[in-house]
Amino acid sequence: TCAINIIDDINVYFPFIKCMEAKDTMPDKAAEKCANAMKIDLAPIMSCANSDKGNLLEHEMALKTEALRPNQTYVPWITINGVHTEKMQDMAQKDLLSLICDTYK
């Protein structure tokens, strides 16, 4: 959540998070490796992650997850326009681009 908040560019933070999730190491080590590889300044992200602000950002994400209806029961939990159905979930995992194009408002 700190990377999302600080970087504020999905084209940068999404690959960074994906890189971290792909590493088979502790999060701080994964963050260091990915930040170095992607030329991202890790210091402000780590400072945030170890602060009250980081805790608040995580709490805000938890509240958003808890507010999902129906309740999230697995990951990934696909929602489009605030809606989740099993049909949509299956389609998203088979052909996400078509699903987005078909449901775009």
Secondary structure, 3 states (H helix, E strand, C coil): CHHHHHHCCHHHHHHHHHHHHHCCCCHHHHHHHHHHHHCCCCHHHHHHHCCHHHHHHHHHHHHHHHCCCCCCCCCCCCCECCECCHHHHHHHHHHHHHHHHHHCC
